[in-house]
Amino acid sequence: MTRLSLMARGLVTAAAALLTMTAATATAQAKTEPTAPEDFVALRSVDRTIIQEMRYFTPHNFVGERIDGYRQPLCVLTRPAAQALHKAQTKLLRQGYTLKVYDCYRPQRAVDHFVRWAKDLDDQRMKAEFYPNVDKTRLFADGYIAEKSGHSRGSTVDLTVVKLPAKPTRPYLPGEPLVPCYAPRDERFPDTSVDMGTGFDCFDTLSHTLDPRVQGEQRANRLLLKSTLEDLGFVNLAEEWWHFTYKPEPYPDTYFDFPVSAKSLHHGH
């Protein structure tokens, strides 16, 4: 065998070994990425009409960047929670409204991202919109950020109501001037939601569902969302008009960390 063909054979063997190693690493990585239990579904597979504006997939949130674990702009929930939302949507459509979800299942790695951000007191780029009146050092003490979130259990959803016909929300452009989340509806980010008195994720006591300062049409809109969902087994978090948990939760004590993506789901919807 010539020296050249020996060399070539050596190279081929080395390349084959490298390929095997790469494949093994890829398999190992694929194996270590957790997936959802069977009874988690993409909301779209249960109700195609609910609008999905997955804020943590975008930079339009209190951190100002896409959040860890959001691979696709997809609402993922336990099946009972998704089915209850479908029933709520059916009721609202008859009244000329649609639901719009901002966040559904949230991986633990996303919550960890929030915690890291909350400890970085130098990063206040989104303060003017999302927490104008809250000192960033107070986010844990005041309960706006926590080490665990009910969203990671898969039956909690952040959502609002939109009047039909629904117009698309214009994209948020990073760096654009920010307006406080409790400013009058015409001044704050044009979100297409009915007027709830504040925007989504507004770190302010005005976000408390029954805050006595929120009256008239704004209060009526909050109560429309609350009563529609409560009739179907959801419980509202008193501090956030947009936050609801389906009860009984299929996973009351489990905080999942599979990424938000169709690949994480067994059905691949």
C-alpha positions as CSV (number, residue, x, y, z in Angstrom):
1,M,0.0,0.0,0.0
2,T,1.4,3.4,-0.9
3,R,2.2,5.9,1.8
4,L,-0.5,8.2,0.3
5,S,-3.2,5.5,0.5
6,L,-2.2,4.7,4.1
7,M,-2.5,8.4,4.9
8,A,-5.8,8.6,3.2
9,R,-7.0,5.5,5.0
10,G,-5.8,7.1,8.3
11,L,-7.7,10.2,7.5
12,V,-10.9,8.3,6.7
13,T,-10.6,6.4,9.9
14,A,-10.0,9.6,11.9
15,A,-13.0,11.3,10.2
16,A,-15.2,8.3,10.9
17,A,-14.1,8.4,14.6
18,L,-14.9,12.1,14.7
19,L,-18.3,11.6,13.2
20,T,-19.1,8.8,15.7
21,M,-18.0,11.1,18.5
22,T,-20.1,14.0,17.2
23,A,-23.1,11.8,16.8
24,A,-22.6,10.4,20.3
25,T,-22.4,14.0,21.7
26,A,-25.5,15.1,19.8
27,T,-27.4,12.0,21.1
28,A,-26.2,12.7,24.7
29,Q,-27.3,16.3,24.4
30,A,-30.7,15.3,22.9
31,K,-31.1,12.8,25.8
32,T,-30.3,15.3,28.5
33,E,-32.9,17.8,27.2
34,P,-36.0,17.0,29.2
35,T,-39.3,16.5,27.4
36,A,-42.9,17.1,28.6
37,P,-45.1,14.4,30.1
38,E,-47.8,13.0,27.7
39,D,-50.6,15.2,28.9
40,F,-48.9,18.5,28.0
41,V,-50.2,20.0,24.7
42,A,-49.7,22.9,22.4
43,L,-52.8,25.2,23.0
44,R,-53.1,25.5,19.2
45,S,-53.9,21.8,19.0
46,V,-56.9,22.4,21.3
47,D,-58.0,25.9,20.2
48,R,-56.7,27.6,17.1
49,T,-58.6,30.8,17.6
50,I,-56.9,32.0,20.9
51,I,-54.3,34.6,20.0
52,Q,-50.8,33.9,21.1
53,E,-48.4,36.7,21.8
54,M,-45.7,35.0,23.7
55,R,-43.9,37.9,25.3
56,Y,-40.9,36.0,26.7
57,F,-40.0,34.8,23.2
58,T,-39.6,38.5,22.3
59,P,-37.5,41.4,23.8
60,H,-40.8,43.1,24.8
61,N,-40.7,42.1,28.5
62,F,-39.3,43.5,31.7
63,V,-35.9,41.9,31.0
64,G,-35.6,43.3,27.5
65,E,-34.4,40.2,25.7
66,R,-35.7,36.7,24.8
67,I,-35.9,34.6,27.9
68,D,-34.0,31.3,28.3
69,G,-35.9,28.2,27.3
70,Y,-38.3,29.9,24.9
71,R,-37.3,28.1,21.6
72,Q,-40.6,28.9,19.8
73,P,-43.5,31.3,20.4
74,L,-45.7,28.5,21.6
75,C,-48.3,28.3,24.3
76,V,-47.9,24.9,26.1
77,L,-50.2,23.8,28.9
78,T,-51.5,20.7,30.6
79,R,-54.4,19.3,28.6
80,P,-57.1,20.1,31.2
81,A,-56.0,23.7,31.4
82,A,-56.0,24.0,27.6
83,Q,-59.5,22.5,27.4
84,A,-60.8,24.8,30.0
85,L,-59.3,27.8,28.0
86,H,-61.1,26.5,24.9
87,K,-64.4,26.6,26.8
88,A,-63.7,30.1,28.0
89,Q,-62.9,31.1,24.4
90,T,-66.2,29.7,23.1
91,K,-68.1,31.8,25.6
92,L,-66.1,35.0,24.8
93,L,-66.4,34.6,21.0
94,R,-70.2,34.7,21.3
95,Q,-69.8,38.1,23.1
96,G,-67.5,39.5,20.4
97,Y,-64.2,38.9,22.2
98,T,-61.2,36.6,22.0
99,L,-58.6,35.6,24.5
100,K,-55.0,36.4,24.0
101,V,-52.2,34.6,25.9
102,Y,-48.9,36.2,26.9
103,D,-47.4,33.2,28.7
104,C,-48.3,29.6,29.5
105,Y,-45.9,26.9,30.7
106,R,-42.6,28.5,31.7
107,P,-39.5,26.4,32.1
108,Q,-37.5,26.6,35.3
109,R,-34.5,27.9,33.3
110,A,-36.6,31.0,32.3
111,V,-37.4,31.6,36.0
112,D,-33.7,31.3,36.7
113,H,-33.1,33.9,34.0
114,F,-35.5,36.3,35.8
115,V,-33.7,35.8,39.1
116,R,-30.3,36.5,37.6
117,W,-31.7,39.6,36.0
118,A,-33.3,40.8,39.2
119,K,-30.0,40.5,41.0
120,D,-28.2,42.6,38.3
121,L,-29.1,46.1,39.6
122,D,-27.2,47.8,36.7
123,D,-29.7,46.4,34.1
124,Q,-32.7,48.8,34.2
125,R,-33.3,49.2,30.5
126,M,-37.0,48.3,30.7
127,K,-37.7,50.1,34.0
128,A,-39.6,53.0,32.4
129,E,-42.3,50.7,31.1
130,F,-42.6,47.7,33.5
131,Y,-41.6,48.9,37.0
132,P,-41.4,52.7,36.9
133,N,-42.3,53.1,40.6
134,V,-40.5,50.0,42.0
135,D,-36.9,50.1,43.1
136,K,-35.2,47.2,41.5
137,T,-33.7,46.2,44.9
138,R,-37.3,45.5,46.1
139,L,-38.4,43.0,43.4
140,F,-37.9,39.9,45.6
141,A,-39.2,41.5,48.8
142,D,-42.3,42.9,47.1
143,G,-43.0,39.5,45.5
144,Y,-42.6,40.5,41.8
145,I,-39.8,38.0,41.3
146,A,-39.5,34.6,43.0
147,E,-37.2,31.6,42.7
148,K,-40.1,29.4,41.6
149,S,-43.2,30.1,39.5
150,G,-46.5,28.3,39.3
151,H,-46.1,28.6,35.5
152,S,-43.5,25.9,35.6
153,R,-46.1,23.4,36.8
154,G,-47.9,23.8,33.4
155,S,-51.4,24.9,34.4
156,T,-50.9,28.6,34.8
157,V,-51.5,31.1,32.1
158,D,-51.1,34.9,31.7
159,L,-53.8,36.3,29.4
160,T,-56.1,39.1,28.4
161,V,-59.2,39.9,26.3
162,V,-59.2,41.5,22.9
163,K,-62.3,42.9,21.2
164,L,-63.1,41.4,17.7
165,P,-62.1,42.0,15.0
166,A,-58.6,41.7,16.5
167,K,-55.9,43.8,14.9
168,P,-52.3,42.5,15.0
169,T,-50.0,44.0,17.6
170,R,-47.2,46.0,16.1
171,P,-43.8,44.6,16.9
172,Y,-41.8,46.3,19.8
173,L,-38.5,47.7,18.5
174,P,-35.7,47.5,21.1
175,G,-34.6,50.9,22.1
176,E,-37.9,52.6,21.3
177,P,-39.1,55.2,23.9
178,L,-40.9,53.4,26.8
179,V,-44.1,54.6,28.4
180,P,-45.2,53.5,31.9
181,C,-47.4,50.4,31.9
182,Y,-50.1,52.2,33.9
183,A,-50.3,55.3,31.6
184,P,-53.7,55.8,29.8
185,R,-54.4,53.2,27.2
186,D,-53.8,55.6,24.3
187,E,-50.3,56.4,25.5
188,R,-49.0,53.0,26.5
189,F,-47.7,50.3,24.1
190,P,-50.5,49.5,21.6
191,D,-51.3,46.0,22.8
192,T,-54.8,45.4,21.2
193,S,-56.1,44.3,24.6
194,V,-59.3,45.9,26.0
195,D,-58.4,48.5,28.6
196,M,-57.4,46.7,31.8
197,G,-56.0,49.8,33.5
198,T,-52.4,48.6,33.1
199,G,-50.4,46.6,30.5
200,F,-49.3,43.0,31.1
201,D,-46.5,42.4,33.6
202,C,-46.9,45.9,35.2
203,F,-45.0,45.7,38.4
204,D,-47.3,48.0,40.3
205,T,-50.1,47.7,42.9
206,L,-52.5,49.0,40.1
207,S,-52.2,45.5,38.7
208,H,-54.0,44.0,41.7
209,T,-57.1,42.6,40.1
210,L,-59.6,44.4,42.4
211,D,-57.5,47.6,43.2
212,P,-60.1,50.2,44.2
213,R,-58.5,52.9,42.0
214,V,-59.4,50.8,38.9
215,Q,-63.0,51.5,38.1
216,G,-65.5,51.8,35.3
217,E,-64.8,50.1,32.0
218,Q,-61.3,49.0,33.2
219,R,-62.8,47.2,36.2
220,A,-65.6,45.7,34.0
221,N,-63.0,44.3,31.6
222,R,-61.0,42.7,34.4
223,L,-64.1,41.1,35.8
224,L,-65.2,39.8,32.4
225,L,-61.9,37.9,32.2
226,K,-62.0,36.8,35.9
227,S,-65.6,35.6,35.9
228,T,-65.3,33.8,32.6
229,L,-62.3,31.9,33.7
230,E,-63.4,31.3,37.3
231,D,-66.6,29.6,36.0
232,L,-64.3,27.0,34.4
233,G,-62.0,26.2,37.3
234,F,-59.3,28.9,37.0
235,V,-58.2,30.8,40.1
236,N,-56.9,34.3,39.8
237,L,-53.8,35.6,41.5
238,A,-55.1,38.7,43.4
239,E,-51.9,40.7,42.6
240,E,-52.0,40.2,38.8
241,W,-55.2,40.7,36.8
242,W,-53.7,38.6,34.0
243,H,-52.6,35.5,36.0
244,F,-54.8,32.4,36.3
245,T,-54.2,28.8,37.5
246,Y,-56.4,25.9,36.5
247,K,-57.4,23.7,39.5
248,P,-57.1,21.0,40.3
249,E,-53.6,21.1,38.9
250,P,-52.4,17.8,37.4
251,Y,-48.9,18.6,38.7
252,P,-49.3,20.7,41.9
253,D,-45.7,20.1,43.1
254,T,-43.6,19.6,40.0
255,Y,-41.5,22.4,38.4
256,F,-40.6,21.3,34.9
257,D,-37.7,22.5,32.8
258,F,-38.3,21.2,29.3
259,P,-37.9,24.0,26.6
260,V,-40.9,25.7,25.1
261,S,-40.9,24.0,21.7
262,A,-43.0,21.6,19.6
263,K,-40.0,19.1,20.0
264,S,-40.6,18.9,23.7
265,L,-44.1,17.6,23.2
266,H,-44.8,13.9,22.5
267,H,-47.3,14.7,19.8
268,G,-45.1,17.1,18.0
269,H,-48.0,19.5,17.3
